[in-house]
Structure formats: structure tokens, C-alpha cells
């Protein structure tokens, strides 16, 4: 596999001089292209790229050379949906680096024969609003519940 060379143009040097952090391109950009119609946004997470749609994390894109066993597209789901999703994605499995036998998160491994096809199918399901994929992160759930509790207190006071 050929590694791409970093851009060493004067523009990137100027950005570094001004303290602007230049992010590297996310892995498997075709996934973001497939989700473009629903305006996904990304955020770095543990050396990977987390993909969100509205308030839900839907995927994580992972391509780490140090531990390639779980490289691929991680799908945010719950254990109750594993069986039905496995029918859609036969190569899907639990993520090994999380240290548990079965996790809520599942991975379509980058080394699977059907990787691109499966990743694009996951995108189709997300665009269609499939409720089996996506989780509101715990920190957001707490913030939302605090906001609701505050709104209820305000209503009672009125």
C-alpha cells in the first residue's frame, strides 16, 4: 500500500506558523460522500473519525496501522439489532479492541471482501433513517435530560 505524501507547500507551512492545525483526510471518504445529503459532521475520537447525523453518532471510521484488526467502518448500534444487521452485513462482527466478547458497536472490517459494498449499504440505511443504526452519546443524553428537567422546573414555577 502506497502512503500518500504530506502536502509540504508553503500554504501548509504558513498555517503551521499561525497555529492552525491541519487535519489529515479521514479514512474511507466515500462513506462521507454517501452521507452528504443528510449533512453529516465529524469529530476526532480516539485516533479515529466519528461520524454524526444530527445528535446521533452513527459510524466511526478507523484506519490505524498500529492495530489494524478492527480497521473499517464501526456501526453504532445495540445488541438487540445485531442479528438483523448481520443479515444485511455478513462480515460484520464485534470490535475486538474494546476487550469484550460482544459489544454494542460492530465493525465492517476493511479487509472484508464486501467492505465497500457493505459500507455503502450502511450509508443507505442511515440516509433512510434506519433506527437500528445510531446512538445519542451518553453526554448528550445527560445534557438533554438536564434541559428537560430545567424546563419542567420553570413550568412549575410559572
C-alpha positions as CSV (number, residue, x, y, z in Angstrom):
1,X,0.0,0.0,0.0
2,X,1.4,3.3,-1.0
3,X,1.3,6.1,1.6
4,X,0.3,9.5,0.4
5,X,2.9,12.2,0.9
6,X,2.1,15.1,3.1
7,X,1.5,18.5,1.4
8,X,4.6,20.4,2.0
9,X,3.5,23.6,0.2
10,X,4.1,27.0,1.6
11,X,0.4,27.3,2.5
12,X,0.6,24.4,5.0
13,X,3.8,25.9,6.4
14,X,2.0,29.3,6.8
15,X,-0.9,27.5,8.5
16,X,1.5,25.8,11.0
17,X,3.2,29.2,11.7
18,X,-0.1,30.7,12.7
19,X,-1.0,27.7,14.9
20,X,-3.7,26.4,12.6
21,X,-3.9,22.7,13.0
22,X,-4.2,21.0,9.6
23,X,-6.3,17.8,9.9
24,X,-5.5,14.8,7.8
25,X,-8.1,13.4,5.5
26,X,-10.5,11.0,7.1
27,X,-10.2,7.3,6.0
28,X,-12.9,5.9,3.7
29,X,-14.0,9.3,2.5
30,X,-16.5,7.6,0.2
31,X,-18.6,7.0,3.3
32,X,-18.9,10.7,4.0
33,X,-19.7,11.3,0.3
34,X,-22.5,8.8,0.5
35,X,-24.0,10.5,3.6
36,X,-23.6,14.1,2.2
37,X,-27.3,14.5,1.5
38,X,-28.1,14.4,5.3
39,X,-25.3,16.7,6.3
40,X,-23.1,14.5,8.5
41,X,-20.4,16.1,10.7
42,X,-17.3,14.6,12.0
43,X,-15.2,14.7,15.1
44,X,-11.9,13.1,16.1
45,X,-12.3,10.2,18.5
46,X,-9.5,8.0,19.9
47,X,-7.4,8.5,16.7
48,X,-10.4,7.7,14.5
49,X,-13.2,9.8,12.9
50,X,-16.6,9.7,14.5
51,X,-19.5,10.5,12.1
52,X,-22.6,12.1,13.4
53,X,-26.0,12.9,11.9
54,X,-27.9,15.5,14.0
55,X,-27.3,14.4,17.6
56,X,-26.5,10.8,16.9
57,X,-23.2,9.1,16.4
58,X,-23.8,6.7,13.5
59,X,-20.3,5.5,12.4
60,X,-16.7,5.6,13.3
61,X,-14.1,5.4,10.5
62,X,-11.0,3.6,11.7
63,X,-7.7,3.1,9.8
64,X,-4.8,2.6,12.3
65,X,-1.6,0.9,11.2
66,X,-0.6,0.1,14.8
67,X,-3.6,-2.2,15.4
68,X,-5.3,-3.0,12.1
69,X,-7.5,-5.8,13.3
70,X,-10.5,-3.5,13.8
71,X,-9.9,-1.1,10.9
72,X,-13.0,-0.4,8.9
73,X,-16.4,1.2,9.5
74,X,-17.7,0.9,13.0
75,X,-21.5,0.9,13.2
76,X,-23.2,2.4,16.3
77,X,-26.0,0.0,17.2
78,X,-27.2,-2.0,20.2
79,X,-27.1,-5.8,20.9
80,X,-30.8,-6.2,20.1
81,X,-30.1,-5.2,16.4
82,X,-27.0,-7.4,15.8
83,X,-28.9,-10.4,14.3
84,X,-30.9,-8.3,11.8
85,X,-27.9,-6.2,10.9
86,X,-25.8,-9.3,10.4
87,X,-28.3,-10.4,7.7
88,X,-27.5,-7.1,5.9
89,X,-23.8,-7.3,6.6
90,X,-22.5,-10.9,6.8
91,X,-18.9,-9.8,7.5
92,X,-20.0,-7.6,10.5
93,X,-18.6,-8.6,13.9
94,X,-17.9,-7.2,17.4
95,X,-15.0,-4.9,17.8
96,X,-12.0,-6.7,19.3
97,X,-10.0,-3.8,20.7
98,X,-12.9,-2.9,23.1
99,X,-12.0,-6.1,25.0
100,X,-15.4,-7.6,25.3
101,X,-16.8,-10.6,23.6
102,X,-19.9,-8.8,22.3
103,X,-20.3,-5.1,22.2
104,X,-23.0,-2.7,21.1
105,X,-20.6,-1.4,18.5
106,X,-20.0,-3.6,15.4
107,X,-17.4,-3.3,12.7
108,X,-17.5,-4.0,9.0
109,X,-13.8,-4.9,8.6
110,X,-11.8,-3.1,6.0
111,X,-10.3,-6.4,4.9
112,X,-13.7,-8.0,4.2
113,X,-14.3,-8.9,0.6
114,X,-17.5,-6.9,0.6
115,X,-16.2,-3.9,2.6
116,X,-17.0,-1.0,0.2
117,X,-20.4,-2.5,-0.7
118,X,-21.3,-3.1,2.9
119,X,-20.1,0.4,4.0
120,X,-22.3,2.0,1.3
121,X,-25.2,-0.2,2.3
122,X,-24.8,1.1,5.9
123,X,-24.9,4.6,4.5
124,X,-28.1,3.9,2.6
125,X,-29.7,2.6,5.8
126,X,-28.6,5.7,7.7
127,X,-29.9,8.1,5.0
128,X,-33.2,6.1,5.0
129,X,-33.4,6.7,8.8
130,X,-33.0,3.1,9.9
131,X,-33.4,3.2,13.7
132,X,-31.0,0.2,14.1
133,X,-28.1,2.5,13.4
134,X,-27.1,5.4,15.6
135,X,-26.9,6.3,19.3
136,X,-27.2,9.6,21.1
137,X,-23.9,9.7,23.1
138,X,-24.3,9.5,26.9
139,X,-23.0,13.0,27.4
140,X,-25.7,14.4,25.1
141,X,-28.4,12.2,26.7
142,X,-27.5,13.7,30.1
143,X,-27.5,17.2,28.7
144,X,-30.9,16.7,27.1
145,X,-32.4,15.2,30.3
146,X,-31.0,18.2,32.4
147,X,-32.5,20.6,29.9
148,X,-35.9,18.8,30.2
149,X,-35.7,18.9,34.0
150,X,-34.9,22.6,33.9
151,X,-37.8,23.2,31.6
152,X,-40.1,21.3,34.0
153,X,-38.9,23.4,36.9
154,X,-39.6,26.6,35.0
155,X,-43.1,25.3,34.1
156,X,-43.9,24.5,37.8
157,X,-42.6,27.9,38.9
158,X,-44.9,29.7,36.5
